[in-house]
Amino acid sequence: MSGECKRITGSDIATAAQNTTLPNPLRLSAITIDDISAICTLSKTVFPDNPTEGSYLKAILTEGHGGGLVVYDGAQAQAFIFCEFNLKTKRGYISEITVLPDLRGKGVARTLMNIMIDLSTAHGFKTMTSNIEINNTASIELHKRCGFEIVKQLDEYFDDGAPAYYLKRSL
Ligand SMILES: CC(C)(COP(=O)(O)OP(=O)(O)OC[C@H]1O[C@@H](n2cnc3c(N)ncnc32)[C@H](O)[C@@H]1OP(=O)(O)O)[C@@H](O)C(=O)NCCC(=O)NCCS
């Protein structure tokens, strides 16, 4: 693995967000500690049994090992993507991408994903990965549309024993 790989900071993500236009009244910004509560509320709405934990987001943001984007309509988070980055392996990992049902099918997830892919590429990362429940057609198709390929199945990946696909995209 040659070439320099640089940390993606909150301000790198904020700049990318500022350069992206979403339809009114949606507002896009880089995820900070202040957004954790709104993001957890959103994640809990979509995944009531297995939402993203605020403590996880806080730890990754505080340690500088990851970040993401959040879409607001007023005070309510409508969509977000959160990624972890490993400078050693030059890999990014999408830990969650979620859009509220009313906003789906409008290209929001693809926009969020492409921003993180472009940032990762520009910072010297070589791959992006994601683990998706094998029946989650929408997410699998979204990832394929963004250049990911299914690499293998991970048996009993989730707490309830459900398998996942491990997907990868070269950058
Ligand atoms: C998966 C999810 C994030 C997609 O968000 P979205 O904003 O509706 O997706 P987009 O509108 O950007 O769609 C981009 C591409 O994804 C694919 N896609 C999205 N929803 C799809 C669906 N229901 N069925 C099949 N393909 C779908 C399509 O290829 C689409 O491209 P196209 O419009 O050119 O055909 C959204 O359905 C969601 O939040 N699901 C619940 C949470 C979840 O499962 N997250 C992933 C696991 S962490």
The ligand as an ORCA input file, in Angstrom:
! r2SCAN-3c Opt
* xyz 0 1
  C     -31.192      2.406      1.975
  C     -31.627      3.868      2.097
  C     -30.587      4.609      2.920
  C     -31.703      4.484      0.670
  O     -31.970      5.888      0.820
  P     -32.624      6.772     -0.367
  O     -32.317      8.198     -0.089
  O     -34.016      6.389     -0.576
  O     -31.758      6.263     -1.634
  P     -31.550      7.074     -2.992
  O     -32.828      7.775     -3.350
  O     -30.317      7.894     -2.910
  O     -31.341      5.898     -4.031
  C     -30.086      5.647     -4.671
  C     -30.138      4.295     -5.352
  O     -30.352      3.264     -4.368
  C     -31.182      2.242     -4.902
  N     -32.411      2.128     -4.092
  C     -32.832      2.989     -3.141
  N     -33.980      2.526     -2.585
  C     -34.266      1.370     -3.212
  C     -35.316      0.421     -3.076
  N     -36.312      0.587     -2.175
  N     -35.307     -0.679     -3.861
  C     -34.315     -0.878     -4.777
  N     -33.287      0.004     -4.951
  C     -33.275      1.107     -4.178
  C     -31.487      2.624     -6.332
  O     -30.517      2.023     -7.163
  C     -31.283      4.129     -6.305
  O     -30.888      4.620     -7.540
  P     -31.987      5.057     -8.659
  O     -32.921      6.006     -7.972
  O     -31.171      5.705     -9.704
  O     -32.655      3.817     -9.087
  C     -33.039      3.997      2.732
  O     -33.924      3.125      2.067
  C     -33.061      3.696      4.222
  O     -32.831      4.585      5.044
  N     -33.371      2.446      4.603
  C     -33.475      2.084      6.018
  C     -32.164      2.181      6.725
  C     -31.166      1.181      6.191
  O     -31.499      0.035      5.952
  N     -29.911      1.634      6.033
  C     -28.824      0.821      5.533
  C     -28.224     -0.046      6.552
  S     -27.246      0.829      7.736
*
